[in-house]
């Protein structure tokens, strides 16, 4: 099984909120990165559900336009 690529990012968050989250995570040995990954995954999944086919349709149109532009550039 292939390990997913990781990306380091810098974010600014509320200091009090981070302290509270760390305390809660310590109760069951969780990591902040695991928490962020879970929330990001949930966000992406919920956006896919809300935008649904329209989003996929737009992606396909963009890919098609990119192919056409590449052909024109040659």
VEXDREN-2710 file (C-alpha; in Angstrom, 1 decimal):
% VEXDREN-2710
k/r/px/py/pz
1/UNK/0.0/0.0/0.0
2/UNK/1.3/3.4/-1.0
3/UNK/1.7/6.0/1.8
4/UNK/0.0/9.3/1.0
5/UNK/2.2/12.3/0.4
6/UNK/2.3/14.8/3.2
7/UNK/2.4/18.6/2.9
8/UNK/3.6/20.9/5.6
9/UNK/1.6/24.1/5.9
10/UNK/1.7/27.1/8.2
11/UNK/-1.6/28.3/9.6
12/UNK/-2.6/30.9/12.2
13/UNK/-5.2/29.8/14.7
14/UNK/-6.6/31.1/18.0
15/UNK/-4.1/30.3/20.8
16/UNK/-6.8/29.5/23.4
17/UNK/-8.5/27.1/21.0
18/UNK/-5.3/25.3/20.2
19/UNK/-4.6/24.8/24.0
20/UNK/-8.1/23.4/24.5
21/UNK/-7.8/21.1/21.5
22/UNK/-4.5/19.8/22.7
23/UNK/-5.9/19.0/26.2
24/UNK/-8.8/17.1/24.7
25/UNK/-6.5/15.3/22.2
26/UNK/-4.1/14.3/25.1
27/UNK/-7.0/12.4/26.7
28/UNK/-6.8/9.7/24.0
29/UNK/-3.4/10.2/22.6
30/UNK/-4.5/12.0/19.4
31/UNK/-2.3/14.3/17.3
32/UNK/-3.2/17.8/16.1
33/UNK/-2.3/16.8/12.5
34/UNK/-4.7/13.8/12.6
35/UNK/-7.4/16.2/13.8
36/UNK/-6.7/18.7/11.0
37/UNK/-6.7/15.9/8.4
38/UNK/-10.0/14.6/9.6
39/UNK/-11.6/18.1/9.4
40/UNK/-10.1/18.8/6.0
41/UNK/-11.4/15.4/4.7
42/UNK/-14.8/16.1/6.1
43/UNK/-14.8/19.6/4.5
44/UNK/-13.8/18.2/1.1
45/UNK/-16.4/15.4/1.3
46/UNK/-19.2/17.8/2.3
47/UNK/-18.3/20.2/-0.5
48/UNK/-18.4/17.3/-3.0
49/UNK/-21.9/16.5/-1.7
50/UNK/-23.1/20.1/-1.9
51/UNK/-21.6/21.0/-5.2
52/UNK/-21.8/17.5/-6.6
53/UNK/-22.1/17.0/-10.3
54/UNK/-21.8/20.6/-11.0
55/UNK/-18.3/20.6/-9.6
56/UNK/-17.3/17.6/-11.6
57/UNK/-18.8/19.1/-14.7
58/UNK/-16.7/22.2/-14.2
59/UNK/-13.5/20.2/-13.7
60/UNK/-14.2/18.3/-17.0
61/UNK/-14.8/21.6/-18.8
62/UNK/-11.5/23.0/-17.4
63/UNK/-9.6/19.9/-18.5
64/UNK/-11.1/20.1/-22.0
65/UNK/-10.2/23.8/-22.2
66/UNK/-6.6/23.1/-21.1
67/UNK/-6.3/20.4/-23.8
68/UNK/-7.5/22.9/-26.4
69/UNK/-5.1/25.6/-25.2
70/UNK/-2.2/23.1/-25.4
71/UNK/-3.1/22.2/-29.0
72/UNK/-3.3/25.9/-29.9
73/UNK/0.1/26.6/-28.3
74/UNK/1.8/23.9/-30.5
END
